[in-house]
Amino acid sequence: MAQRSYAIYKQIIVHDYNLSPVKPCFDGEPRYEDHPVNWNPDVLGWFNDADIRQSLYWNLFSGSFGHTYGCHPIWQFLSPAREPIGIGQA
């Protein structure tokens, strides 16, 4: 999971877009909404809706051809019958 930094987009997406011929890539693992940043919420906090939109914009304006959406409670199929993983945001 990426921190709140544009570095990964410059390193991968911009690099691939600048290849000849252009090789745009698809970000299938961007930030997940309501996910702890680098699994360290006490220090780095949680990704929120603004962080999700920022990664979308960074992806698309850097030359990628796609972006997926992820949500922390959804990927783990959170339900009352399951023990949550990394949940604790107020």
N, CA, C and O atoms as CSV, one atom per row, in Angstrom:
chain,resi,resn,atom,element,x,y,z
A,1,MET,N,N,0.857,-1.169,0.000
A,1,MET,CA,C,0.000,0.000,0.000
A,1,MET,C,C,0.899,1.226,0.000
A,1,MET,O,O,1.819,1.329,0.811
A,2,ALA,N,N,0.639,2.129,-0.885
A,2,ALA,CA,C,1.473,3.319,-1.030
A,2,ALA,C,C,1.176,4.347,0.056
A,2,ALA,O,O,0.039,4.485,0.509
A,3,GLN,N,N,2.201,5.053,0.457
A,3,GLN,CA,C,1.984,6.184,1.346
A,3,GLN,C,C,1.419,7.335,0.531
A,3,GLN,O,O,1.171,7.189,-0.666
A,4,ARG,N,N,1.220,8.457,1.160
A,4,ARG,CA,C,0.688,9.636,0.462
A,4,ARG,C,C,1.817,10.323,-0.304
A,4,ARG,O,O,2.253,11.411,0.073
A,5,SER,N,N,2.283,9.698,-1.364
A,5,SER,CA,C,3.416,10.190,-2.125
A,5,SER,C,C,3.200,9.938,-3.607
A,5,SER,O,O,2.646,8.913,-4.002
A,6,TYR,N,N,3.644,10.884,-4.420
A,6,TYR,CA,C,3.530,10.754,-5.870
A,6,TYR,C,C,4.662,9.906,-6.455
A,6,TYR,O,O,4.639,9.588,-7.644
A,7,ALA,N,N,5.638,9.541,-5.647
A,7,ALA,CA,C,6.846,8.866,-6.127
A,7,ALA,C,C,6.540,7.596,-6.925
A,7,ALA,O,O,7.150,7.377,-7.971
A,8,ILE,N,N,5.630,6.771,-6.470
A,8,ILE,CA,C,5.350,5.513,-7.163
A,8,ILE,C,C,4.775,5.764,-8.553
A,8,ILE,O,O,5.021,4.988,-9.476
A,9,TYR,N,N,4.018,6.835,-8.704
A,9,TYR,CA,C,3.437,7.155,-10.007
A,9,TYR,C,C,4.518,7.605,-10.976
A,9,TYR,O,O,4.491,7.238,-12.151
A,10,LYS,N,N,5.478,8.406,-10.488
A,10,LYS,CA,C,6.596,8.823,-11.343
A,10,LYS,C,C,7.463,7.623,-11.691
A,10,LYS,O,O,7.924,7.494,-12.825
A,11,GLN,N,N,7.684,6.751,-10.724
A,11,GLN,CA,C,8.578,5.620,-10.905
A,11,GLN,C,C,8.015,4.590,-11.875
A,11,GLN,O,O,8.768,4.020,-12.664
A,12,ILE,N,N,6.728,4.340,-11.838
A,12,ILE,CA,C,6.157,3.266,-12.655
A,12,ILE,C,C,5.308,3.800,-13.792
A,12,ILE,O,O,5.605,3.528,-14.956
A,13,ILE,N,N,4.277,4.540,-13.495
A,13,ILE,CA,C,3.319,4.943,-14.531
A,13,ILE,C,C,3.938,5.927,-15.512
A,13,ILE,O,O,3.834,5.729,-16.723
A,14,VAL,N,N,4.577,6.980,-15.022
A,14,VAL,CA,C,5.199,7.953,-15.920
A,14,VAL,C,C,6.321,7.285,-16.714
A,14,VAL,O,O,6.474,7.542,-17.908
A,15,HIS,N,N,7.096,6.439,-16.064
A,15,HIS,CA,C,8.168,5.713,-16.756
A,15,HIS,C,C,7.605,4.882,-17.906
A,15,HIS,O,O,8.100,4.962,-19.030
A,16,ASP,N,N,6.578,4.089,-17.632
A,16,ASP,CA,C,5.995,3.245,-18.673
A,16,ASP,C,C,5.366,4.067,-19.791
A,16,ASP,O,O,5.452,3.696,-20.962
A,17,TYR,N,N,4.744,5.167,-19.439
A,17,TYR,CA,C,4.125,6.016,-20.459
A,17,TYR,C,C,5.175,6.633,-21.378
A,17,TYR,O,O,4.912,6.850,-22.561
A,18,ASN,N,N,6.365,6.918,-20.843
A,18,ASN,CA,C,7.428,7.537,-21.631
A,18,ASN,C,C,8.237,6.550,-22.454
A,18,ASN,O,O,9.143,6.964,-23.177
A,19,LEU,N,N,7.940,5.253,-22.368
A,19,LEU,CA,C,8.626,4.272,-23.208
A,19,LEU,C,C,8.198,4.451,-24.653
A,19,LEU,O,O,7.155,5.043,-24.930
A,20,SER,N,N,9.001,3.940,-25.569
A,20,SER,CA,C,8.648,4.018,-26.976
A,20,SER,C,C,8.670,2.611,-27.552
A,20,SER,O,O,9.725,1.978,-27.595
A,21,PRO,N,N,7.516,2.112,-27.995
A,21,PRO,CA,C,6.225,2.767,-28.002
A,21,PRO,C,C,5.660,2.877,-26.573
A,21,PRO,O,O,6.106,2.192,-25.653
A,22,VAL,N,N,4.673,3.752,-26.428
A,22,VAL,CA,C,4.046,3.987,-25.128
A,22,VAL,C,C,3.496,2.680,-24.578
A,22,VAL,O,O,2.859,1.912,-25.299
A,23,LYS,N,N,3.739,2.436,-23.320
A,23,LYS,CA,C,3.230,1.232,-22.657
A,23,LYS,C,C,2.487,1.646,-21.391
A,23,LYS,O,O,2.988,1.462,-20.282
A,24,PRO,N,N,1.288,2.207,-21.564
A,24,PRO,CA,C,0.547,2.629,-20.369
A,24,PRO,C,C,0.181,1.418,-19.511
A,24,PRO,O,O,-0.062,0.329,-20.032
A,25,CYS,N,N,0.145,1.611,-18.232
A,25,CYS,CA,C,-0.184,0.510,-17.327
A,25,CYS,C,C,-1.478,0.811,-16.583
A,25,CYS,O,O,-1.999,1.925,-16.621
A,26,PHE,N,N,-1.967,-0.189,-15.923
A,26,PHE,CA,C,-3.230,-0.137,-15.198
A,26,PHE,C,C,-2.925,-0.330,-13.723
A,26,PHE,O,O,-2.276,-1.311,-13.357
A,27,ASP,N,N,-3.372,0.569,-12.874
A,27,ASP,CA,C,-3.130,0.448,-11.440
A,27,ASP,C,C,-4.245,-0.378,-10.808
A,27,ASP,O,O,-5.340,0.128,-10.565
A,28,GLY,N,N,-3.962,-1.633,-10.547
A,28,GLY,CA,C,-4.941,-2.531,-9.961
A,28,GLY,C,C,-4.872,-2.592,-8.446
A,28,GLY,O,O,-5.684,-3.271,-7.818
A,29,GLU,N,N,-3.915,-1.892,-7.848
A,29,GLU,CA,C,-3.781,-1.882,-6.381
A,29,GLU,C,C,-3.508,-0.472,-5.874
A,29,GLU,O,O,-2.467,-0.228,-5.263
A,30,PRO,N,N,-4.426,0.459,-6.119
A,30,PRO,CA,C,-4.227,1.794,-5.560
A,30,PRO,C,C,-4.590,1.802,-4.076
A,30,PRO,O,O,-4.815,0.752,-3.474
A,31,ARG,N,N,-4.641,2.963,-3.514
A,31,ARG,CA,C,-5.062,3.103,-2.110
A,31,ARG,C,C,-6.485,2.576,-1.943
A,31,ARG,O,O,-7.325,2.732,-2.830
A,32,TYR,N,N,-6.739,1.959,-0.812
A,32,TYR,CA,C,-8.080,1.462,-0.491
A,32,TYR,C,C,-8.725,2.400,0.515
A,32,TYR,O,O,-8.102,2.783,1.506
A,33,GLU,N,N,-9.956,2.764,0.263
A,33,GLU,CA,C,-10.673,3.630,1.187
A,33,GLU,C,C,-10.840,2.919,2.530
A,33,GLU,O,O,-11.095,1.715,2.573
A,34,ASP,N,N,-10.696,3.662,3.614
A,34,ASP,CA,C,-10.801,3.151,4.988
A,34,ASP,C,C,-9.742,2.105,5.319
A,34,ASP,O,O,-9.956,1.253,6.181
A,35,HIS,N,N,-8.604,2.168,4.638
A,35,HIS,CA,C,-7.495,1.249,4.906
A,35,HIS,C,C,-6.410,2.006,5.656
A,35,HIS,O,O,-6.149,3.168,5.345
A,36,PRO,N,N,-5.769,1.373,6.643
A,36,PRO,CA,C,-4.670,2.054,7.329
A,36,PRO,C,C,-3.489,2.255,6.377
A,36,PRO,O,O,-3.111,1.337,5.649
A,37,VAL,N,N,-2.911,3.452,6.386
A,37,VAL,CA,C,-1.776,3.741,5.516
A,37,VAL,C,C,-0.592,2.891,5.964
A,37,VAL,O,O,-0.146,2.979,7.108
A,38,ASN,N,N,-0.090,2.063,5.041
A,38,ASN,CA,C,1.021,1.136,5.318
A,38,ASN,C,C,0.789,0.297,6.576
A,38,ASN,O,O,1.738,-0.044,7.283
A,39,TRP,N,N,-0.456,-0.030,6.846
A,39,TRP,CA,C,-0.859,-0.835,8.005
A,39,TRP,C,C,-0.387,-0.217,9.315
A,39,TRP,O,O,-0.200,-0.925,10.304
A,40,ASN,N,N,-0.195,1.090,9.326
A,40,ASN,CA,C,0.319,1.776,10.507
A,40,ASN,C,C,-0.566,2.985,10.819
A,40,ASN,O,O,-0.112,4.122,10.700
A,41,PRO,N,N,-1.819,2.757,11.215
A,41,PRO,CA,C,-2.747,3.872,11.397
A,41,PRO,C,C,-2.395,4.797,12.558
A,41,PRO,O,O,-2.746,5.976,12.526
A,42,ASP,N,N,-1.715,4.294,13.572
A,42,ASP,CA,C,-1.379,5.142,14.716
A,42,ASP,C,C,-0.398,6.246,14.335
A,42,ASP,O,O,-0.404,7.318,14.940
A,43,VAL,N,N,0.436,5.991,13.344
A,43,VAL,CA,C,1.427,6.966,12.906
A,43,VAL,C,C,0.996,7.669,11.622
A,43,VAL,O,O,1.113,8.890,11.514
A,44,LEU,N,N,0.497,6.907,10.646
A,44,LEU,CA,C,0.226,7.452,9.312
A,44,LEU,C,C,-1.243,7.713,9.022
A,44,LEU,O,O,-1.558,8.375,8.033
A,45,GLY,N,N,-2.142,7.221,9.845
A,45,GLY,CA,C,-3.567,7.465,9.649
A,45,GLY,C,C,-4.212,6.485,8.673
A,45,GLY,O,O,-3.693,5.399,8.417
A,46,TRP,N,N,-5.344,6.897,8.145
A,46,TRP,CA,C,-6.165,6.058,7.277
A,46,TRP,C,C,-6.386,6.769,5.948
A,46,TRP,O,O,-6.478,7.996,5.905
A,47,PHE,N,N,-6.473,6.002,4.863
A,47,PHE,CA,C,-6.829,6.589,3.580
A,47,PHE,C,C,-8.309,6.951,3.598
A,47,PHE,O,O,-9.144,6.159,4.035
A,48,ASN,N,N,-8.626,8.145,3.124
A,48,ASN,CA,C,-10.017,8.583,3.090
A,48,ASN,C,C,-10.436,8.857,1.641
A,48,ASN,O,O,-9.684,8.572,0.709
A,49,ASP,N,N,-11.620,9.400,1.461
A,49,ASP,CA,C,-12.129,9.623,0.108
A,49,ASP,C,C,-11.247,10.581,-0.691
A,49,ASP,O,O,-11.091,10.400,-1.898
A,50,ALA,N,N,-10.672,11.588,-0.050
A,50,ALA,CA,C,-9.788,12.518,-0.758
A,50,ALA,C,C,-8.513,11.811,-1.232
A,50,ALA,O,O,-8.030,12.074,-2.333
A,51,ASP,N,N,-7.973,10.916,-0.403
A,51,ASP,CA,C,-6.789,10.148,-0.802
A,51,ASP,C,C,-7.100,9.260,-2.010
A,51,ASP,O,O,-6.269,9.106,-2.906
A,52,ILE,N,N,-8.296,8.681,-2.025
A,52,ILE,CA,C,-8.696,7.804,-3.128
A,52,ILE,C,C,-8.806,8.597,-4.416
A,52,ILE,O,O,-8.329,8.156,-5.461
A,53,ARG,N,N,-9.433,9.764,-4.350
A,53,ARG,CA,C,-9.542,10.613,-5.546
A,53,ARG,C,C,-8.167,11.079,-6.003
A,53,ARG,O,O,-7.906,11.145,-7.204
A,54,GLN,N,N,-7.280,11.405,-5.057
A,54,GLN,CA,C,-5.939,11.846,-5.419
A,54,GLN,C,C,-5.204,10.759,-6.190
A,54,GLN,O,O,-4.568,11.049,-7.202
A,55,SER,N,N,-5.280,9.512,-5.731
A,55,SER,CA,C,-4.588,8.444,-6.453
A,55,SER,C,C,-5.210,8.215,-7.832
A,55,SER,O,O,-4.499,7.896,-8.785
A,56,LEU,N,N,-6.517,8.374,-7.945
A,56,LEU,CA,C,-7.172,8.280,-9.251
A,56,LEU,C,C,-6.623,9.350,-10.194
A,56,LEU,O,O,-6.240,9.045,-11.323
A,57,TYR,N,N,-6.583,10.595,-9.736
A,57,TYR,CA,C,-6.079,11.684,-10.566
A,57,TYR,C,C,-4.610,11.455,-10.930
A,57,TYR,O,O,-4.228,11.632,-12.086
A,58,TRP,N,N,-3.790,11.066,-9.962
A,58,TRP,CA,C,-2.373,10.815,-10.237
A,58,TRP,C,C,-2.224,9.716,-11.289
A,58,TRP,O,O,-1.394,9.829,-12.191
A,59,ASN,N,N,-3.021,8.657,-11.178
A,59,ASN,CA,C,-2.962,7.584,-12.166
A,59,ASN,C,C,-3.307,8.088,-13.559
A,59,ASN,O,O,-2.520,7.942,-14.494
A,60,LEU,N,N,-4.464,8.668,-13.688
A,60,LEU,CA,C,-4.950,9.048,-15.016
A,60,LEU,C,C,-4.147,10.179,-15.636
A,60,LEU,O,O,-3.898,10.162,-16.841
A,61,PHE,N,N,-3.735,11.164,-14.842
A,61,PHE,CA,C,-2.978,12.281,-15.399
A,61,PHE,C,C,-1.495,11.961,-15.570
A,61,PHE,O,O,-0.751,12.771,-16.123
A,62,SER,N,N,-1.059,10.804,-15.107
A,62,SER,CA,C,0.322,10.369,-15.310
A,62,SER,C,C,0.458,9.471,-16.530
A,62,SER,O,O,1.571,9.129,-16.929
A,63,GLY,N,N,-0.665,9.090,-17.122
A,63,GLY,CA,C,-0.599,8.290,-18.337
A,63,GLY,C,C,-1.097,6.869,-18.213
A,63,GLY,O,O,-0.991,6.106,-19.173
A,64,SER,N,N,-1.635,6.481,-17.072
A,64,SER,CA,C,-2.171,5.120,-16.973
A,64,SER,C,C,-3.441,5.018,-17.800
A,64,SER,O,O,-4.030,6.031,-18.179
A,65,PHE,N,N,-3.856,3.795,-18.075
A,65,PHE,CA,C,-5.105,3.646,-18.817
A,65,PHE,C,C,-6.200,3.083,-17.945
A,65,PHE,O,O,-7.228,2.631,-18.449
A,66,GLY,N,N,-5.993,3.103,-16.649
A,66,GLY,CA,C,-7.046,2.632,-15.773
A,66,GLY,C,C,-6.675,2.688,-14.309
A,66,GLY,O,O,-5.526,2.915,-13.929
A,67,HIS,N,N,-7.682,2.473,-13.518
A,67,HIS,CA,C,-7.558,2.585,-12.066
A,67,HIS,C,C,-8.702,1.783,-11.457
A,67,HIS,O,O,-9.828,1.843,-11.949
A,68,THR,N,N,-8.431,1.045,-10.410
A,68,THR,CA,C,-9.502,0.322,-9.734
A,68,THR,C,C,-9.834,1.029,-8.422
A,68,THR,O,O,-9.055,1.843,-7.925
A,69,TYR,N,N,-10.988,0.706,-7.877
A,69,TYR,CA,C,-11.404,1.247,-6.585
A,69,TYR,C,C,-11.391,0.107,-5.583
A,69,TYR,O,O,-11.869,-0.990,-5.872
A,70,GLY,N,N,-10.848,0.366,-4.417
A,70,GLY,CA,C,-10.862,-0.622,-3.360
A,70,GLY,C,C,-11.337,0.000,-2.068
A,70,GLY,O,O,-11.105,1.180,-1.805
A,71,CYS,N,N,-12.004,-0.805,-1.267
A,71,CYS,CA,C,-12.500,-0.364,0.028
A,71,CYS,C,C,-12.140,-1.429,1.055
A,71,CYS,O,O,-12.451,-2.606,0.872
A,72,HIS,N,N,-11.497,-1.023,2.112
A,72,HIS,CA,C,-10.980,-1.965,3.110
A,72,HIS,C,C,-12.051,-2.915,3.663
A,72,HIS,O,O,-11.807,-4.121,3.690
A,73,PRO,N,N,-13.221,-2.440,4.103
A,73,PRO,CA,C,-14.222,-3.381,4.594
A,73,PRO,C,C,-14.762,-4.318,3.509
A,73,PRO,O,O,-15.187,-5.434,3.811
A,74,ILE,N,N,-14.747,-3.872,2.248
A,74,ILE,CA,C,-15.292,-4.715,1.185
A,74,ILE,C,C,-14.337,-5.833,0.802
A,74,ILE,O,O,-14.773,-6.973,0.646
A,75,TRP,N,N,-13.028,-5.542,0.643
A,75,TRP,CA,C,-12.116,-6.587,0.181
A,75,TRP,C,C,-12.040,-7.751,1.157
A,75,TRP,O,O,-11.757,-8.881,0.759
A,76,GLN,N,N,-12.290,-7.482,2.421
A,76,GLN,CA,C,-12.218,-8.573,3.403
A,76,GLN,C,C,-13.593,-9.194,3.683
A,76,GLN,O,O,-13.735,-10.034,4.571
A,77,PHE,N,N,-14.602,-8.768,2.911
A,77,PHE,CA,C,-15.963,-9.281,3.093
A,77,PHE,C,C,-16.394,-9.148,4.547
A,77,PHE,O,O,-16.914,-10.088,5.149
A,78,LEU,N,N,-16.166,-7.961,5.096
A,78,LEU,CA,C,-16.477,-7.691,6.496
A,78,LEU,C,C,-17.955,-7.940,6.783
A,78,LEU,O,O,-18.835,-7.455,6.072
A,79,SER,N,N,-18.197,-8.694,7.821
A,79,SER,CA,C,-19.564,-8.956,8.273
A,79,SER,C,C,-19.508,-9.243,9.769
A,79,SER,O,O,-18.432,-9.498,10.309
A,80,PRO,N,N,-20.657,-9.205,10.444
A,80,PRO,CA,C,-20.660,-9.517,11.878
A,80,PRO,C,C,-20.160,-10.926,12.188
A,80,PRO,O,O,-19.748,-11.200,13.316
A,81,ALA,N,N,-20.191,-11.814,11.210
A,81,ALA,CA,C,-19.765,-13.200,11.422
A,81,ALA,C,C,-18.262,-13.386,11.276
A,81,ALA,O,O,-17.755,-14.473,11.557
A,82,ARG,N,N,-17.530,-12.354,10.843
A,82,ARG,CA,C,-16.095,-12.484,10.609
A,82,ARG,C,C,-15.311,-11.539,11.526
A,82,ARG,O,O,-15.782,-10.461,11.890
A,83,GLU,N,N,-14.120,-11.972,11.880
A,83,GLU,CA,C,-13.208,-11.118,12.634
A,83,GLU,C,C,-12.601,-10.094,11.672
A,83,GLU,O,O,-12.020,-10.488,10.660
A,84,PRO,N,N,-12.716,-8.796,11.954
A,84,PRO,CA,C,-12.173,-7.789,11.025
A,84,PRO,C,C,-10.646,-7.790,10.993
A,84,PRO,O,O,-9.987,-8.151,11.968
A,85,ILE,N,N,-10.105,-7.380,9.860
A,85,ILE,CA,C,-8.657,-7.268,9.671
A,85,ILE,C,C,-8.314,-5.791,9.621
A,85,ILE,O,O,-8.786,-5.075,8.738
A,86,GLY,N,N,-7.502,-5.328,10.556
A,86,GLY,CA,C,-7.035,-3.954,10.531
A,86,GLY,C,C,-8.109,-2.902,10.657
A,86,GLY,O,O,-7.921,-1.784,10.179
A,87,ILE,N,N,-9.222,-3.212,11.279
A,87,ILE,CA,C,-10.309,-2.247,11.452
A,87,ILE,C,C,-10.134,-1.576,12.810
A,87,ILE,O,O,-9.678,-2.205,13.765
A,88,GLY,N,N,-10.482,-0.346,12.892
A,88,GLY,CA,C,-10.391,0.347,14.165
A,88,GLY,C,C,-10.565,1.833,14.016
A,88,GLY,O,O,-10.517,2.562,15.007
A,89,GLN,N,N,-10.767,2.300,12.809
A,89,GLN,CA,C,-10.926,3.733,12.584
A,89,GLN,C,C,-12.235,4.194,13.216
A,89,GLN,O,O,-13.272,3.546,13.079
A,90,ALA,N,N,-12.164,5.313,13.903
A,90,ALA,CA,C,-13.381,5.860,14.513
A,90,ALA,C,C,-14.164,6.662,13.516
A,90,ALA,O,O,-15.220,7.200,13.849
